[in-house]
Amino acid sequence: MSSLLRWLGAALLLAGAAFLLSDYHNDVYRKLLLWVTLALSYNFLFGICGQIAFSHFAFYGIGAYSVVIFLFQFHLPFPLAILLGIALCILFALAVAIPSARLEGFYLALATLALAQLFIVVLNEGGAVTGGPGGLANYKLPEFLGTRIRGPWYTAVIVLLLLGTLAVLWRLDRSWFGRACRAVRDNPEVAAAMGVDVARTKVTAFTLTSALAGIAGMVYAFVDNTVNPPIFGLDNAFLLLFMVIVGGAGRHAGAIIGAALLFLVPFVLSPLIGHHHVLVFGVLVVAAILLQPRGLVGLYDAIRRHP
């Protein structure tokens, strides 16, 4: 009961904050929540299961583009468009995960890097279906049960998505599947000797986290009511990786802290030093990785052990 009250309290606090913000700050807040949501799912794949993949933002884009195309080009009902979008993400994830299940480290990274690049090429060359380099725009979230959710109320939807993603990953991490993922990450040979199906564990983790990224993409599609290729490019894929590493890979709190910090730092640096903020931002990220390999959560743990 106390756990449920904590979740409800977090939902009310995070959603309630949206009603106190201006339109501009609400937009920033929505995107921050989505970055945190993405970082949580990527942390499970990279930090807990040990799979280095650069396709997470591609699945974010597949979710965003699929729901827009299904809704406004195929004119499907809203619930059906969502279900088909999720199914599409799962199919693409399986198509990547099954042949890549035996790849590790650098080779898996290359395979998913190729997928991410191919996805951008398809978006740019997709013609009227994807909108080409300009993407798709000038659409609105359909009414649901006679109501169109907008403004702070849509921010509340993103809060529910974030907390739902965290709840699912939290439970999985503490289940036999989470223990299997950590065993595969630490030593696949030992995990296999202990009865863990390494290939199946990798495929399941990759597919699950990719589907969660796709769902987040569907929600993102109606934040700015536009989707275009640069949003889902490699720059953001690497930024997501840095968020998890800087925060503390393998820890849910680390994913949250890293995503919030790296998303907000440019907003602080840019007014102070202009376009040079990108260089300073890069130096800060590299310094954090070199000086504190366990991330900011690891630094917090060290401080607690040595008050």
MODA-V908416 format. One record per residue. RES is the residue in one letter. OMEGA is omega in whole degrees, 0 to 359 (NA if undefined). Layout:
BEGIN
RES	OMEGA
RES	OMEGA
END
This chain:
BEGIN
M	179
S	178
S	178
L	179
L	178
R	178
W	179
L	178
G	178
A	180
A	180
L	181
L	183
L	180
A	181
G	180
A	182
A	183
F	179
L	186
L	174
S	180
D	181
Y	182
H	175
N	178
D	178
V	181
Y	178
R	181
K	175
L	180
L	180
L	176
W	178
V	179
T	178
L	181
A	179
L	181
S	179
Y	177
N	179
F	181
L	185
F	187
G	184
I	180
C	175
G	180
Q	178
I	183
A	178
F	183
S	187
H	180
F	175
A	178
F	172
Y	179
G	178
I	178
G	182
A	182
Y	185
S	182
V	178
V	181
I	180
F	183
L	193
F	173
Q	177
F	176
H	177
L	175
P	185
F	181
P	181
L	179
A	179
I	181
L	179
L	177
G	178
I	179
A	179
L	178
C	180
I	180
L	178
F	179
A	178
L	180
A	178
V	189
A	186
I	178
P	182
S	188
A	182
R	177
L	181
E	171
G	186
F	185
Y	175
L	178
A	179
L	181
A	181
T	175
L	177
A	178
L	181
A	179
Q	179
L	180
F	179
I	178
V	179
V	179
L	182
N	183
E	186
G	177
G	184
A	182
V	181
T	181
G	180
G	181
P	180
G	179
G	180
L	183
A	176
N	173
Y	181
K	176
L	180
P	175
E	178
F	184
L	176
G	182
T	174
R	182
I	182
R	175
G	182
P	179
W	177
Y	174
T	178
A	176
V	180
I	176
V	178
L	177
L	181
L	182
L	177
G	178
T	180
L	181
A	180
V	182
L	178
W	180
R	180
L	181
D	182
R	179
S	177
W	181
F	177
G	178
R	177
A	179
C	180
R	178
A	178
V	178
R	186
D	181
N	183
P	182
E	178
V	179
A	179
A	179
A	179
M	176
G	179
V	175
D	188
V	183
A	181
R	179
T	179
K	181
V	180
T	180
A	181
F	182
T	180
L	183
T	177
S	177
A	177
L	176
A	178
G	178
I	176
A	178
G	177
M	178
V	180
Y	185
A	183
F	174
V	177
D	184
N	175
T	173
V	178
N	188
P	184
P	181
I	188
F	182
G	185
L	179
D	180
N	177
A	178
F	178
L	178
L	177
L	180
F	179
M	182
V	181
I	182
V	180
G	182
G	183
A	179
G	180
R	180
H	178
A	179
G	179
A	181
I	182
I	181
G	180
A	181
A	183
L	185
L	175
F	186
L	183
V	178
P	178
F	179
V	185
L	186
S	178
P	184
L	186
I	175
G	185
H	177
H	183
H	180
V	179
L	180
V	179
F	179
G	179
V	180
L	180
V	180
V	179
A	180
A	181
I	183
L	186
L	181
Q	184
P	180
R	176
G	182
L	176
V	176
G	176
L	178
Y	178
D	179
A	179
I	179
R	180
R	182
H	182
P	NA
END
